Amino acid sequence: MSENNQLRDVFDAIADPTRRRLIRLLAEAEEIPLHELTVQFQMGRTAVSKHLTILKEAGLVLDRKVGRETRFRLNAFPLREIQDWVAYYSNFWRTNMLRLNQLLEEEEE
């Protein structure tokens, strides 16, 4: 876990396809009320709310009350941990593919 006192690991939070879809929906809007998010899924409000709670525990979602309504927005900063992890392996594969390409070229000669 990163240093911002998350209750849940970011990798764990994004492991579920529903939560990844919630992240995408939140990334496309400044802020979305729970009822608008719920209509995007074939599940009830409680299930969507549980997924949002997991994202919130990972620091990926922020919420605020406006009257009786809860509105959610994305906090993308914790996704940097994912980006850094993927970047390492992207470099790993790029380096290994270059080596493989060199070996294949040497064999052709």
C-alpha positions as CSV (number, residue, x, y, z in Angstrom):
1,M,0.0,0.0,0.0
2,S,1.2,3.5,-0.6
3,E,1.8,6.2,1.9
4,N,-1.6,8.0,1.8
5,N,-3.1,5.7,4.6
6,Q,-5.4,3.7,2.3
7,L,-7.4,1.0,4.0
8,R,-7.3,-1.2,0.9
9,D,-4.7,-2.0,-1.7
10,V,-5.2,-0.3,-5.0
11,F,-4.5,-3.5,-7.0
12,D,-7.2,-5.3,-5.0
13,A,-9.7,-2.5,-5.6
14,I,-9.2,-2.5,-9.4
15,A,-9.2,-6.3,-9.7
16,D,-13.0,-6.3,-10.2
17,P,-14.5,-5.4,-13.6
18,T,-17.4,-3.6,-12.0
19,R,-15.0,-1.3,-10.1
20,R,-12.9,-0.7,-13.2
21,R,-16.1,0.4,-15.0
22,L,-17.0,2.7,-12.1
23,I,-13.6,4.3,-12.3
24,R,-14.1,4.8,-16.0
25,L,-17.5,6.4,-15.5
26,L,-16.1,8.7,-12.8
27,A,-13.2,9.6,-15.0
28,E,-15.6,10.8,-17.6
29,A,-17.5,13.2,-15.3
30,E,-16.6,15.7,-12.7
31,E,-19.0,14.2,-10.2
32,I,-21.8,11.7,-10.3
33,P,-24.6,11.0,-7.9
34,L,-25.1,7.4,-6.7
35,H,-28.5,7.0,-8.5
36,E,-26.9,7.9,-11.8
37,L,-24.1,5.4,-11.3
38,T,-26.6,2.7,-10.3
39,V,-28.5,2.9,-13.6
40,Q,-25.3,2.0,-15.5
41,F,-25.3,-1.5,-13.9
42,Q,-27.5,-4.5,-13.7
43,M,-27.3,-4.6,-9.9
44,G,-29.0,-2.7,-7.1
45,R,-28.0,0.5,-5.4
46,T,-26.5,-1.4,-2.4
47,A,-24.2,-3.5,-4.6
48,V,-23.0,-0.4,-6.4
49,S,-22.5,1.3,-3.1
50,K,-20.4,-1.6,-1.8
51,H,-18.1,-1.4,-4.9
52,L,-17.8,2.4,-4.3
53,T,-16.8,1.8,-0.7
54,I,-14.0,-0.5,-1.8
55,L,-12.8,2.1,-4.2
56,K,-13.1,4.8,-1.5
57,E,-11.0,2.6,0.9
58,A,-8.3,2.4,-1.7
59,G,-8.4,6.2,-2.0
60,L,-9.7,6.1,-5.6
61,V,-13.1,7.7,-4.9
62,L,-14.1,10.7,-2.9
63,D,-17.7,11.5,-1.9
64,R,-19.7,14.3,-0.6
65,K,-23.2,14.8,0.6
66,V,-25.4,17.3,-1.2
67,G,-28.7,17.3,0.6
68,R,-29.9,13.7,0.7
69,E,-27.8,12.7,-2.2
70,T,-24.2,11.4,-2.2
71,R,-22.0,12.4,-5.1
72,F,-18.8,10.6,-6.1
73,R,-15.7,11.7,-8.0
74,L,-12.5,10.0,-9.0
75,N,-9.2,10.6,-7.2
76,A,-6.8,9.2,-9.8
77,F,-3.7,9.8,-7.8
78,P,-3.5,6.2,-6.3
79,L,-3.6,4.8,-9.9
80,R,0.0,6.1,-10.2
81,E,1.0,3.0,-8.2
82,I,-0.5,0.8,-10.9
83,Q,1.1,2.9,-13.7
84,D,4.5,2.6,-12.0
85,W,4.2,-1.1,-11.7
86,V,3.1,-1.5,-15.3
87,A,5.8,0.8,-16.6
88,Y,8.5,-1.4,-15.0
89,Y,7.2,-4.5,-16.8
90,S,6.7,-2.5,-20.0
91,N,10.4,-1.7,-19.9
92,F,11.2,-5.3,-19.0
93,W,9.3,-6.6,-22.1
94,R,10.7,-4.0,-24.4
95,T,14.2,-4.9,-23.4
96,N,13.6,-8.6,-23.8
97,M,12.0,-8.1,-27.2
98,L,15.0,-6.1,-28.4
99,R,17.3,-8.9,-27.2
100,L,15.1,-11.5,-29.0
101,N,15.1,-9.4,-32.2
102,Q,18.9,-9.1,-32.0
103,L,19.3,-12.9,-31.6
104,L,17.0,-13.5,-34.5
105,E,18.9,-11.1,-36.7
106,E,22.2,-12.7,-35.7
107,E,20.8,-16.2,-36.7
108,E,19.7,-14.9,-40.1
109,E,23.2,-13.7,-40.9
